[in-house]
Amino acid sequence: MFTRALSFFAAAVFSLSVLAAGPEAFEGHDYTRLKNAQPVATGKKVEVLEFFWYRCPHCFQLEPGLNTWLKKLPKDAQVRRMPAVFRDDWMPGAKLYYTLEQMGLLDSLHHKVFDAYHLENISLNDPAVLGGWIAKQGVDRKKFEGIYNSFSIQSKATQGARMATTYGITGVPAFIIDGKYATSVSAAGSEARLFEVLDQLIVKARAERSGKKVAK
């Protein structure tokens, strides 16, 4: 519970820090520009793509602050989560995410998956354990397992590996803004600064879409 308490404390610090405008984000320090911009899947909205892994402690610690930030996301921006797959043992978590997404259960179970791994020490990578855990959440186990083991979910999970390579992602959590800019907690220097950088990059991407210069 200590880790979770620290996470909520960090979220509280973040909520206070956003009251003051942060310094300008600098390319090469707070973020990097991708050599080859990639298409987005959000249409007219600025895309914020988050690469994560359920078993990543840094992703777990970022969740409270990220959820606070999401509540203030501009209407013309949209966050997409993508579970990264760097090794074979990352695949179960990716399949779990996409299964919950297809079943419309992310809002209710996404945070519980993080808690299961990090607070309850439940090995959801084990299919038998996962099946029992999902049933305890009131989900039809047979239906869940049918989707989880489907070809379509496997294909979506494999996409995480391809996309991470395409964007040059080497660790998580990491963010790609509108297919052009990459940033992370390590690049920004802190969680609070990360969200300042994300806000500024959304403004920058919005201006570039409209052909306007970003106001200094």
C-alpha positions, 0 to 999 in steps of 0.5 A: 500500500505504501507504493500506492500512497506515494502514487496518490501523493504524486498525483496531488503534487501534480494537481498543484503544479499545473496551477503555474505555467511551466517553462517552455519545452525544448526539443532535444531535452524535454522531447524529441522530434521523430525523424519520420512522422507517423499517421495518427488514428484520431482523425481531426483530434491531436493524438497522444499515444501512450506506450505502457506495460501493466507490470511496469512499476513506473507505469503503475506509479504514473497512473494517478497523475495521468488520470488527473491530467486526462480529466483536463484534456482539451476536447480536440485531443485524444489519448490512445493507450498501446501496451508495448511488447518488448519480450514474449512475457509482455504479450499476456498483458497486451492481450489482456488490455485489448480483450478488456477494450473489446469487452468494454471493461477498461473503465472498470478493470484497467486500474484493477489489473495494475493493482493485481500485479503491483499490490496483490502480487497476482500473476495474471500472465498465468492463464489459469490464474487470469481466468479465475481472477476475471471471474471474480470480477463478475466477468463471463470467464468463457466469453473472456477466454474466447476473446483473449485467445482469438486471432484478432486479439493476438494480432492487436497485441503483436501490433504493440511490438511493431509500433514500438519499433516504428516509434523507436520506443525503448522503455515505458511509459512513453508518449508520442504526440500526433505522430511527431514528438516523443517524450517521457518522464525520464526526458521531462525530468519529473511527472509534473514536468511531463504533463507540462510538456504534453500540454505544450506539445498538444498546443504545438501539434494543434498549431501545426495542423492549422498552419499557425505559429505557436505563440511564445 
